Amino acid sequence: AFIRSGERVETEVPLGNCVLRYATGKEWFGEDDLFGPETSGFEADDVFEFEKSYQGYNGFTVELYVQPGGNLGVDPIPMSEF
């Protein structure tokens, strides 16, 4: 999903484990080039587990900006990971 700064997106994912990888940059060049040579890639330290229980489905809210006391660690990854 392409998300502009300050916007929100909701999406459905299949049940199972999900690794969050994302790219950031200032100017969007399209799906092939992402943010061009200025693209930075990241992967979350945590694996997100999506499962169904008797109460329904679980979900997550992820905010992709640095915040004091935030709990999502990320590591830089090379663009070849996309």
C-alpha positions in Angstrom: 0.0 0.0 0.0 1.2 3.5 -0.7 0.4 5.8 2.2 1.1 9.6 2.1 2.4 11.3 5.2 -0.4 11.9 7.7 -2.8 9.5 6.1 -4.2 6.2 7.4 -4.9 2.9 5.7 -6.8 -0.2 6.8 -6.1 -3.5 5.1 -6.9 -7.2 5.6 -4.2 -9.8 5.7 -4.4 -13.6 5.6 -4.3 -15.5 8.9 -0.8 -16.5 10.0 2.5 -14.7 10.7 3.3 -11.5 9.0 6.7 -9.7 8.8 6.2 -5.9 8.2 8.6 -4.4 5.7 8.2 -0.9 4.4 10.0 1.8 2.4 10.1 5.5 3.0 11.2 8.6 1.0 10.2 12.0 -0.1 9.2 11.7 -3.7 7.2 8.7 -5.1 8.5 7.3 -8.4 6.2 4.3 -8.7 6.0 0.7 -7.7 9.2 -0.3 -9.6 11.4 2.5 -8.3 9.6 3.3 -5.1 11.2 6.6 -3.8 14.2 6.4 -6.2 17.8 6.5 -5.0 16.6 8.1 -1.7 14.5 5.1 -0.7 15.1 3.7 2.8 13.8 0.3 3.7 13.0 -1.1 7.1 11.7 -4.3 8.7 9.9 -4.5 12.1 11.6 -6.5 14.8 8.4 -8.2 15.8 6.4 -10.8 13.8 2.7 -10.0 13.7 0.5 -13.0 14.4 -3.0 -12.9 12.9 -5.4 -15.5 14.1 -9.0 -16.3 14.7 -10.4 -17.0 18.1 -13.8 -17.6 19.5 -14.1 -13.8 20.0 -13.2 -13.0 16.4 -10.0 -11.9 14.7 -7.2 -10.0 16.2 -5.7 -6.9 14.6 -2.9 -4.4 15.0 -2.4 -0.6 14.7 1.0 0.3 13.5 2.2 4.0 13.4 5.2 4.4 11.3 6.8 7.4 12.9 9.3 7.7 15.8 7.5 8.4 19.1 8.7 8.6 22.6 7.9 5.4 24.4 7.1 3.6 21.1 7.3 -0.1 21.1 7.9 -1.1 17.5 11.6 -1.6 16.8 12.8 -1.6 13.2 16.0 -2.4 11.4 17.2 -1.0 8.1 17.1 -3.5 5.2 18.6 -3.3 1.7 16.2 -2.6 -1.2 16.9 -6.1 -2.5 14.6 -7.3 0.3 11.5 -5.9 -1.5 
